[in-house]
Amino acid sequence: MSLAAQLIDVPSESRHEKELADLVESALVTVPWLTVSRHGNTIVARTELGRAERVLIGGHLDTVPEHGNLPHRFADGALYGLGACDMKGGVAVSLSLAATVAEPTRDVTYVYYECEEIEAHLNGLKRLADEHPHLLEADLAILMEPSDAGVEAGCQGTLRVEVRAVGERAHSARSWMGVNAIHGAADILDRLRAYEPRHPVIDGLTYREGLNAVGIAGGVAGNVIPDSCTVTVNHRFAPDRTADQAIAHVREVFSGFEVTVVDVAPGALPGLDRAAAADFVAAVGVQPRPKFGWTDVARFTGLGIPALNFGPGDPALAHTRDEHVPVEQIELCERRLRRWLSS
C-alpha cells in the first residue's frame, strides 16, 4: 500500500506527468528482465522471454485537477487521495508485478501512459498506437481501470449529435407569420421518449444501449419566434456496432431533421471467446460484466486485440473529492494477476 500512497503524493495532473513518469522510468530501468522505452511521458516496459503469448497491462499516470484531496490518507481500510482509484491503485499493482515477476508464463508489456483524462489527440496510448503500434501487440490487453476488482469486458461506444429543428423567425405579436422551431423540437423529444434501446448479448454479456437528450438550446429574444432549436443527443451503443453504423442508426431515428455529429468514439468487443481472455477470466475466478462506460480498451479492439478492464476501486468514485480505494481490493487484484502470470 505504501507504493500506491507514494504515487498519489506525486502530483500528475494531465500534461504534468513528467515527475511521475521520471520515477516510473527510473524504477523500471533497473529491473534486469525488462526492456524499457520512453515516449514523451509514456513508459513502456517489456519482457522478451519468447513465450507463446503476450499480455499487455496498462494504466494511465495522469489525474484530474486536485480538489483538496492531497496528500494521501488511510481511513477505515481504504486509501484516500487524488487518483486513488482512477487509477494509481491499479498503477501500483502493475508496477509491483513488473518489478517482481521475473519469469512470467506469458510475456508481458507494461504501459504507463499520459493524458488519458483530457482530449483524445493527446492520449499517450493513442500516440503509441499511431507511432509505435508494434509496442501494443498482444494476445490480450488488461487496463487497470477501476472495476471493483472485477472483470468488465470491452466497453460501449459513445456518440454525441446535435439534432436541429428549423422554423421561420417572426415577431411574437404576429406569431402566425412564423414557424416556431422550439415547438418543432417536440417531435425530436417524442422520438426519444418512444425510443426502445437494444440489449444485445455479446460473448454472454448483455449490453444496454441508450439514446438520450443531454441538452437543448434555442431562442432569440423575448419577443421573437425562434427559427432554430438544437437538441444535443447522446447515444451509447453496444460494441457489435461500428461508429459508422451507430451514426447511420441515429440519422435514421431523426430522419427529416438536420443531424450534426459532434463527437464519436467506437466501442470495444469483449473478446471473451479468445483463448487468452477466457484463461484470464477463469484464473481470476469472477463472473465478467459488460463495461457500460467508455475506456481505452476500445483502442485495442481497433488493433484486433481483446481487452478487459480489471482494477481496484469503484469507478463511481473517480474524480470525486473523496476518491478512495479499498486496500483489500489493491491486494486482491495484485494477488490474482500474480497467480495468473505465474500459472
C-alpha positions as CSV (number, residue, x, y, z in Angstrom):
1,M,0.0,0.0,0.0
2,S,3.0,2.3,0.5
3,L,3.7,2.3,-3.2
4,A,0.1,3.4,-4.1
5,A,0.4,6.1,-1.4
6,Q,3.7,7.3,-2.8
7,L,2.2,7.5,-6.3
8,I,-0.7,9.6,-5.1
9,D,1.6,12.1,-3.4
10,V,3.4,12.8,-6.7
11,P,1.1,15.3,-8.5
12,S,0.4,14.3,-12.1
13,E,-2.4,16.3,-13.5
14,S,-2.8,15.8,-17.2
15,R,0.0,17.4,-19.2
16,H,2.1,17.5,-16.0
17,E,3.1,13.8,-15.6
18,K,6.8,14.3,-16.1
19,E,7.8,13.9,-12.5
20,L,5.8,10.7,-12.1
21,A,7.0,9.4,-15.4
22,D,10.6,10.0,-14.4
23,L,10.0,8.0,-11.2
24,V,8.4,5.1,-13.0
25,E,11.1,5.0,-15.6
26,S,13.9,5.1,-13.0
27,A,12.3,2.3,-11.1
28,L,11.9,0.0,-14.2
29,V,15.2,0.6,-16.0
30,T,17.0,-1.2,-13.1
31,V,14.8,-4.4,-13.5
32,P,17.0,-6.8,-15.4
33,W,14.2,-8.7,-17.2
34,L,12.6,-5.6,-18.7
35,T,13.3,-3.6,-21.8
36,V,12.3,0.0,-21.2
37,S,11.5,2.7,-23.6
38,R,10.1,6.2,-23.2
39,H,7.8,8.2,-25.5
40,G,7.1,11.6,-24.1
41,N,5.8,10.9,-20.6
42,T,4.6,7.4,-21.6
43,I,6.7,4.5,-20.4
44,V,6.8,1.0,-21.9
45,A,8.5,-2.0,-20.3
46,R,8.5,-5.4,-21.9
47,T,9.7,-8.9,-21.1
48,E,11.3,-10.7,-24.1
49,L,11.2,-14.3,-23.0
50,G,9.9,-15.9,-26.1
51,R,6.6,-17.1,-24.6
52,A,3.8,-18.3,-26.7
53,E,1.5,-15.5,-25.6
54,R,1.9,-11.8,-24.7
55,V,-0.3,-9.8,-22.4
56,L,-0.4,-6.0,-22.1
57,I,-1.1,-4.5,-18.7
58,G,-1.7,-0.8,-18.9
59,G,-2.6,2.2,-16.8
60,H,-2.6,6.0,-17.1
61,L,-0.4,8.2,-15.0
62,D,-2.5,11.4,-15.1
63,T,-5.3,12.6,-12.8
64,V,-7.9,15.3,-13.0
65,P,-7.1,18.6,-11.1
66,E,-6.5,18.5,-7.4
67,H,-9.6,19.2,-5.2
68,G,-8.3,19.4,-1.6
69,N,-7.5,15.6,-1.7
70,L,-3.7,15.7,-1.5
71,P,-1.7,14.2,0.2
72,H,-3.0,10.6,0.7
73,R,-4.5,9.4,3.9
74,F,-5.7,6.0,5.2
75,A,-9.1,5.6,6.9
76,D,-11.4,2.6,7.5
77,G,-9.3,0.2,5.4
78,A,-9.2,2.5,2.4
79,L,-6.6,4.7,0.8
80,Y,-7.8,8.2,0.1
81,G,-6.4,10.8,-2.3
82,L,-6.4,12.2,-5.8
83,G,-6.2,9.3,-8.3
84,A,-6.5,6.6,-5.6
85,C,-9.0,4.6,-7.7
86,D,-8.5,6.3,-11.1
87,M,-6.0,4.9,-11.2
88,K,-2.9,5.0,-9.1
89,G,-4.1,2.0,-7.1
90,G,-4.1,0.0,-10.3
91,V,-0.8,1.5,-11.5
92,A,0.8,0.4,-8.1
93,V,-0.4,-3.1,-8.8
94,S,1.2,-3.1,-12.2
95,L,4.5,-1.6,-11.0
96,S,4.7,-4.2,-8.3
97,L,4.2,-7.0,-10.8
98,A,6.7,-5.5,-13.2
99,A,9.4,-5.3,-10.6
100,T,8.9,-8.8,-9.0
101,V,7.6,-11.3,-11.6
102,A,10.8,-12.3,-13.3
103,E,9.6,-15.5,-15.1
104,P,6.0,-14.9,-16.2
105,T,4.4,-17.8,-18.1
106,R,3.4,-15.1,-20.7
107,D,5.5,-12.3,-22.0
108,V,4.2,-9.0,-20.6
109,T,4.1,-5.5,-21.9
110,Y,3.6,-2.9,-19.1
111,V,2.4,0.5,-20.3
112,Y,2.2,3.7,-18.2
113,Y,0.7,6.5,-20.3
114,E,0.0,10.2,-20.2
115,C,-3.0,12.4,-20.9
116,E,-5.9,9.9,-20.6
117,E,-8.2,12.4,-18.8
118,I,-8.2,15.1,-21.5
119,E,-8.5,15.5,-25.3
120,A,-8.2,12.2,-27.1
121,H,-5.5,13.5,-29.5
122,L,-3.1,14.0,-26.6
123,N,-3.6,10.5,-25.2
124,G,-0.3,8.6,-24.7
125,L,-1.8,5.3,-25.7
126,K,-3.2,6.8,-28.9
127,R,0.3,8.1,-29.6
128,L,1.8,4.7,-29.3
129,A,-1.0,3.2,-31.5
130,D,-0.3,5.8,-34.2
131,E,3.6,5.9,-34.0
132,H,4.7,2.6,-32.5
133,P,1.8,0.0,-32.9
134,H,4.2,-2.9,-32.5
135,L,4.7,-2.0,-28.9
136,L,1.0,-2.6,-28.3
137,E,0.9,-6.0,-30.0
138,A,-0.6,-8.6,-27.6
139,D,-3.0,-11.5,-27.3
140,L,-4.8,-9.8,-24.5
141,A,-4.8,-6.2,-23.1
142,I,-5.8,-5.6,-19.5
143,L,-6.4,-2.0,-18.4
144,M,-6.2,-1.3,-14.7
145,E,-9.3,0.9,-14.8
146,P,-11.3,0.8,-11.6
147,S,-13.8,-2.1,-11.8
148,D,-14.3,-3.0,-8.1
149,A,-11.6,-5.8,-8.6
150,G,-14.0,-7.5,-11.1
151,V,-13.7,-8.0,-14.8
152,E,-15.5,-5.6,-17.0
153,A,-15.2,-6.7,-20.6
154,G,-14.9,-4.5,-23.6
155,C,-16.8,-1.2,-23.5
156,Q,-19.7,0.6,-25.2
157,G,-19.2,3.3,-27.8
158,T,-20.3,6.8,-27.3
159,L,-21.8,9.2,-29.9
160,R,-23.0,12.8,-29.5
161,V,-25.0,14.6,-32.1
162,E,-26.9,17.9,-32.5
163,V,-30.4,17.5,-33.9
164,R,-31.7,20.8,-35.3
165,A,-35.3,21.8,-35.8
166,V,-35.7,24.6,-38.2
167,G,-38.5,27.3,-38.2
168,E,-39.1,30.8,-39.5
169,R,-38.4,33.9,-37.4
170,A,-41.2,36.3,-36.8
171,H,-42.4,38.9,-34.3
172,S,-44.2,37.2,-31.4
173,A,-47.1,39.7,-31.8
174,R,-47.6,38.2,-35.3
175,S,-46.6,34.6,-34.5
176,W,-48.8,33.2,-37.2
177,M,-46.4,34.6,-39.7
178,G,-43.5,32.5,-38.5
179,V,-42.8,28.8,-37.6
180,N,-41.7,28.2,-34.0
181,A,-38.6,25.9,-34.1
182,I,-38.8,25.2,-30.3
183,H,-42.2,23.8,-30.8
184,G,-40.9,21.8,-33.7
185,A,-38.3,20.2,-31.4
186,A,-41.2,18.4,-29.7
187,D,-41.0,15.8,-32.4
188,I,-37.4,15.2,-31.6
189,L,-38.2,14.7,-27.9
190,D,-41.2,12.5,-28.8
191,R,-38.9,10.2,-30.8
192,L,-36.6,10.0,-27.9
193,R,-39.4,9.2,-25.5
194,A,-40.7,6.4,-27.8
195,Y,-37.2,5.0,-28.5
196,E,-36.7,1.4,-27.4
197,P,-32.9,0.7,-27.0
198,R,-31.3,-2.6,-27.9
199,H,-30.0,-5.0,-25.2
200,P,-27.6,-7.1,-27.4
201,V,-25.8,-10.1,-25.9
202,I,-22.2,-10.4,-26.9
203,D,-20.0,-13.2,-25.6
204,G,-22.6,-13.9,-23.0
205,L,-22.7,-10.3,-21.7
206,T,-25.8,-8.1,-22.0
207,Y,-25.1,-4.6,-23.1
208,R,-27.7,-1.9,-22.5
209,E,-27.8,0.9,-25.2
210,G,-29.3,4.3,-24.7
211,L,-30.4,7.4,-26.7
212,N,-31.0,10.5,-24.6
213,A,-31.3,14.2,-24.8
214,V,-28.5,15.8,-22.8
215,G,-29.0,19.5,-23.8
216,I,-31.3,21.8,-25.6
217,A,-30.7,25.3,-27.0
218,G,-33.0,27.8,-28.8
219,G,-34.5,31.2,-28.7
220,V,-33.6,34.7,-30.0
221,A,-35.3,37.2,-27.7
222,G,-38.4,37.5,-25.6
223,N,-40.4,38.9,-28.5
224,V,-39.2,36.8,-31.4
225,I,-40.5,33.5,-32.7
226,P,-37.3,31.4,-33.0
227,D,-36.2,29.9,-36.2
228,S,-33.8,27.3,-34.8
229,C,-33.7,24.9,-31.9
230,T,-31.0,22.3,-31.3
231,V,-31.3,19.2,-29.1
232,T,-28.0,17.6,-28.1
233,V,-28.4,13.8,-28.0
234,N,-26.0,11.2,-26.6
235,H,-26.1,7.6,-27.9
236,R,-24.3,4.8,-26.0
237,F,-24.1,1.9,-28.4
238,A,-23.0,-1.7,-27.9
239,P,-19.7,-2.8,-29.4
240,D,-21.3,-5.0,-32.0
241,R,-21.9,-1.8,-33.9
242,T,-19.2,0.3,-35.6
243,A,-19.1,4.0,-35.1
244,D,-20.4,4.4,-38.7
245,Q,-23.3,2.1,-38.1
246,A,-24.2,3.9,-34.9
247,I,-24.2,7.2,-36.8
248,A,-26.3,5.8,-39.5
249,H,-28.8,4.5,-36.9
250,V,-29.1,7.9,-35.2
251,R,-29.6,9.6,-38.5
252,E,-32.4,7.1,-39.2
253,V,-34.1,7.8,-35.9
254,F,-34.1,11.5,-36.6
255,S,-34.9,11.3,-40.3
256,G,-36.2,14.6,-41.6
257,F,-34.0,16.6,-39.2
258,E,-30.6,18.1,-39.6
259,V,-28.1,15.9,-37.7
260,T,-24.6,17.0,-37.0
261,V,-22.1,14.6,-35.4
262,V,-20.2,16.4,-32.6
263,D,-18.1,13.5,-31.1
264,V,-17.8,9.8,-31.5
265,A,-15.7,7.0,-30.0
266,P,-16.1,3.4,-31.0
267,G,-16.7,0.6,-28.5
268,A,-14.6,-2.4,-27.8
269,L,-15.7,-6.0,-28.2
270,P,-15.2,-8.1,-25.1
271,G,-13.4,-10.9,-26.9
272,L,-14.2,-13.4,-24.3
273,D,-14.2,-16.2,-26.9
274,R,-10.4,-15.6,-27.4
275,A,-8.3,-18.1,-25.5
276,A,-6.2,-15.5,-23.7
277,A,-9.2,-13.7,-22.4
278,A,-11.0,-16.9,-21.4
279,D,-8.0,-18.1,-19.5
280,F,-7.7,-14.8,-17.6
281,V,-11.4,-14.8,-16.6
282,A,-11.1,-18.4,-15.4
283,A,-7.9,-17.7,-13.5
284,V,-9.3,-14.7,-11.5
285,G,-12.5,-16.7,-10.8
286,V,-15.1,-13.9,-11.2
287,Q,-18.1,-13.5,-13.5
288,P,-17.3,-10.9,-16.1
289,R,-19.6,-7.9,-16.5
290,P,-20.1,-5.6,-19.5
291,K,-18.5,-2.2,-19.4
292,F,-21.1,0.5,-19.9
293,G,-18.8,3.5,-19.9
294,W,-16.0,4.1,-22.5
295,T,-12.4,3.3,-21.7
296,D,-9.1,3.0,-23.7
297,V,-9.8,-0.7,-24.2
298,A,-11.5,0.5,-27.4
299,R,-8.1,1.3,-28.8
300,F,-7.1,-2.3,-28.6
301,T,-10.3,-3.5,-30.4
302,G,-9.2,-1.3,-33.2
303,L,-6.0,-3.2,-33.3
304,G,-7.7,-6.6,-33.2
305,I,-6.7,-7.2,-29.6
306,P,-9.3,-8.4,-27.0
307,A,-9.3,-6.1,-24.0
308,L,-10.6,-6.1,-20.4
309,N,-10.9,-3.6,-17.6
310,F,-9.6,-5.1,-14.3
311,G,-8.6,-2.8,-11.4
312,P,-9.2,-1.8,-7.8
313,G,-11.7,0.8,-6.9
314,D,-15.3,1.9,-7.5
315,P,-15.5,3.8,-10.9
316,A,-18.3,5.9,-9.4
317,L,-15.7,7.5,-7.1
318,A,-13.4,8.6,-9.8
319,H,-12.8,12.4,-10.0
320,T,-14.6,13.0,-6.7
321,R,-13.2,14.8,-3.7
322,D,-13.5,11.7,-1.5
323,E,-11.9,9.4,-4.1
324,H,-10.6,6.3,-2.4
325,V,-9.8,2.6,-3.0
326,P,-10.2,-0.3,-0.6
327,V,-6.8,-1.6,0.4
328,E,-8.2,-5.1,0.2
329,Q,-9.0,-4.6,-3.5
330,I,-5.5,-3.5,-4.3
331,E,-4.1,-6.6,-2.6
332,L,-6.8,-8.8,-4.3
333,C,-6.0,-7.5,-7.8
334,E,-2.3,-8.0,-7.4
335,R,-2.7,-11.5,-6.0
336,R,-5.0,-12.6,-8.8
337,L,-2.7,-11.1,-11.5
338,R,0.4,-12.5,-10.0
339,R,-1.2,-16.0,-9.8
340,W,-2.3,-15.8,-13.4
341,L,1.1,-14.6,-14.7
342,S,2.8,-17.4,-12.8
343,S,0.4,-20.3,-13.8
